[in-house]
Amino acid sequence: MQISAKKIKIFKIKNREGYAAICCDRLTEGKTTYQAYDRMLKALRRGGIIIKNQPTSLKQLITSIK
């Protein structure tokens, strides 16, 4: 299965240090946006999901969770 990188949402974790990434019912955490994104790619690969295209900048994936 292939998905777009735009389906990955990265956000700042409240009450903790670092960032989290969420996609396809998976949640990963990291100290930086890149680490959270990298861990998400690894989790998706374990599930047999491939990312079609790489984003030019991780800033495109950062969202605000309220």
N, C-alpha and C positions, 0 to 999 in steps of 0.2 A: 504494500500500500504506500502511496506517495502523497505527501501533503505539502502545502506551501509553508515557508518559514514565517509568514505573516500570522499563522494560527498560534504561534508561540507568543505568550504574553509575559513580559517581565515587569515586576513591580517591586518597590521598596517595602520591606517588611516593617510594620509598626511594632514597637516594643522589642525590637531585636536589631542586631547589626546585620547588614547584608541585604541581599535581594533574593527573590524567588521567581521561578519560571513555572508556568502552568500551560499544559497542552494535552489534549486527548486523555483526560482523567488522570494525568500524572503531575506530580508536584516535586520540584527540586529546589534546593537552596544553595547559595554560594555567597562568599564575601563580596564579590564583584559581579557586575552584570555579565561579564564574559564567562566567569566560572559557573554561574547559574545556567547560562545558555549552553555551555559545553556539557554540563551534567545532563541537561534535558536531551541533547542530541544522543548521548549515550543511552539514556533510558528509553528513548524512542527506538533506537536501533535494536535494543534487546527485545522489544515488542514486535519487531519486523516492520517498522514504519521508517520510511526514507524521506528526507527533506529534498524537495525538488530543486530549490534555488537558495543560495546563501544571501542573506541581507547585506547590503553594502555597509550599513552601520547598525549597531545594536540599538542606537537611539530610536530607530523606527519601531522597535518592538516594545519599548518601555511604555507602560500605561499606568494610570492612577486607579487604585482600588479604593473605594469608599465604603 
